[in-house]
């Protein structure tokens, strides 16, 4: 069994919305062969809680407005460290970068086929690592902007 056309449509719109809100490392897996509860997972991350929430809000708004889809469940709003949107056909996971590394969902689903995403979403690969590297460089700067 493979992801349905509706799942692909939802996934594509959600991935584009996440990319538009500057999500990092967007990837999608067809989990239809190993799970009976959904066809696909979309994973995305962001470096802070506010951006996680912003990405989730944009995905929800875009899927509702463009495709008439509303999640049947939304979890994780309180801390905004890992928010899950369940659309039945797809499940969207937007995680804080630290949770993304810790839980490593990609490792769990690595045997599932990766699904194609819009080019804007594909371009987000490696952004979390780049952001962490740049943030680390900023932290090493002294108050006058020179390395201490």
C-alpha positions as CSV (number, residue, x, y, z in Angstrom):
1,X,0.0,0.0,0.0
2,X,1.3,3.5,-0.8
3,X,0.2,7.0,0.3
4,X,-3.0,8.1,-1.3
5,X,-3.3,11.1,-3.7
6,X,-5.1,13.0,-0.9
7,X,-2.2,12.3,1.5
8,X,0.3,13.5,-1.1
9,X,-1.8,16.6,-1.6
10,X,-1.9,17.4,2.1
11,X,1.8,16.6,2.6
12,X,2.9,18.9,-0.3
13,X,0.8,21.8,1.0
14,X,2.0,21.3,4.6
15,X,5.7,21.0,3.5
16,X,5.4,24.2,1.5
17,X,3.7,26.0,4.4
18,X,6.5,24.9,6.7
19,X,9.2,26.0,4.2
20,X,7.5,29.4,3.9
21,X,7.8,29.8,7.7
22,X,11.5,28.9,7.5
23,X,11.3,25.4,9.0
24,X,14.5,23.3,9.0
25,X,15.1,19.9,7.7
26,X,11.7,19.1,6.2
27,X,11.3,15.4,5.3
28,X,8.4,13.1,4.6
29,X,8.0,9.4,4.9
30,X,5.4,7.0,3.5
31,X,4.5,4.9,6.5
32,X,1.5,3.3,5.0
33,X,3.1,-0.2,4.8
34,X,4.0,-0.2,8.5
35,X,1.2,1.8,10.1
36,X,-2.5,1.4,9.6
37,X,-3.4,4.7,11.3
38,X,-1.9,7.1,8.7
39,X,-0.2,7.2,5.3
40,X,2.6,9.6,5.8
41,X,4.6,11.5,8.4
42,X,6.0,15.0,7.8
43,X,8.9,16.1,10.0
44,X,10.1,19.7,10.4
45,X,12.0,21.6,13.0
46,X,12.8,25.1,14.2
47,X,15.4,26.6,16.5
48,X,12.9,28.1,19.0
49,X,9.4,27.6,20.5
50,X,7.9,30.7,18.8
51,X,8.9,29.5,15.4
52,X,7.6,26.0,16.1
53,X,4.2,27.5,16.8
54,X,4.4,29.8,13.8
55,X,5.1,26.9,11.5
56,X,2.3,24.8,12.9
57,X,-0.2,27.8,12.7
58,X,0.8,28.3,9.0
59,X,0.4,24.6,8.2
60,X,-3.0,24.6,9.8
61,X,-4.2,27.7,8.1
62,X,-3.0,26.7,4.7
63,X,-4.5,23.2,4.8
64,X,-7.8,24.6,6.0
65,X,-7.9,27.5,3.5
66,X,-6.6,25.7,0.4
67,X,-7.8,22.1,1.0
68,X,-10.6,22.3,3.5
69,X,-8.6,20.1,5.9
70,X,-8.7,20.5,9.7
71,X,-6.6,18.3,12.1
72,X,-8.6,15.8,14.1
73,X,-6.0,16.3,16.9
74,X,-3.4,18.9,17.8
75,X,-1.0,18.0,20.7
76,X,1.9,19.8,22.3
77,X,0.8,23.4,22.2
78,X,1.6,24.1,25.9
79,X,5.4,24.0,25.6
80,X,5.6,24.3,21.8
81,X,8.6,22.0,21.8
82,X,7.0,19.2,19.7
83,X,3.6,19.9,18.2
84,X,1.8,17.1,16.4
85,X,-1.0,17.7,13.9
86,X,-3.1,14.6,13.0
87,X,-5.0,14.9,9.8
88,X,-5.7,11.1,9.7
89,X,-4.1,10.8,6.2
90,X,-0.9,12.5,7.4
91,X,0.6,13.3,10.7
92,X,2.8,16.4,10.9
93,X,5.5,16.7,13.6
94,X,7.1,20.1,14.1
95,X,9.8,19.9,16.7
96,X,12.2,22.2,18.4
97,X,15.6,21.4,17.0
98,X,16.8,19.9,20.4
99,X,13.9,17.5,20.5
100,X,14.5,16.6,16.8
101,X,18.0,15.5,17.6
102,X,17.1,13.8,20.9
103,X,14.1,11.7,19.5
104,X,15.6,11.2,16.0
105,X,12.4,10.2,14.3
106,X,14.2,9.8,11.1
107,X,16.1,6.9,12.6
108,X,12.8,5.2,13.4
109,X,11.3,5.6,9.9
110,X,14.5,5.3,7.9
111,X,13.3,2.0,6.3
112,X,10.2,3.7,5.0
113,X,10.3,5.3,1.5
114,X,10.9,9.1,1.5
115,X,8.2,11.0,-0.3
116,X,9.0,13.8,-2.8
117,X,8.5,17.4,-1.5
118,X,8.3,20.8,-3.1
119,X,11.8,22.3,-3.9
120,X,11.5,24.9,-1.2
121,X,11.1,22.2,1.4
122,X,14.0,20.1,0.1
123,X,16.2,23.2,0.3
124,X,15.7,23.3,4.1
125,X,17.8,20.1,4.6
126,X,20.9,20.9,6.7
127,X,19.5,24.2,7.9
128,X,19.3,23.1,11.6
129,X,23.0,22.2,11.5
130,X,23.9,25.5,9.8
131,X,21.8,27.5,12.3
132,X,23.5,25.7,15.3
133,X,26.9,26.3,13.8
134,X,26.2,30.0,13.3
135,X,24.6,30.3,16.8
136,X,27.7,28.7,18.3
137,X,29.9,31.3,16.6
138,X,27.7,34.1,17.9
139,X,28.0,32.8,21.4
140,X,31.8,32.7,21.2
141,X,31.8,36.4,20.3
142,X,32.6,38.9,23.0
143,X,30.4,42.0,23.8
144,X,32.2,44.0,21.1
145,X,31.7,41.4,18.4
146,X,35.3,40.1,18.5
147,X,36.2,36.6,19.6
148,X,37.1,36.4,23.2
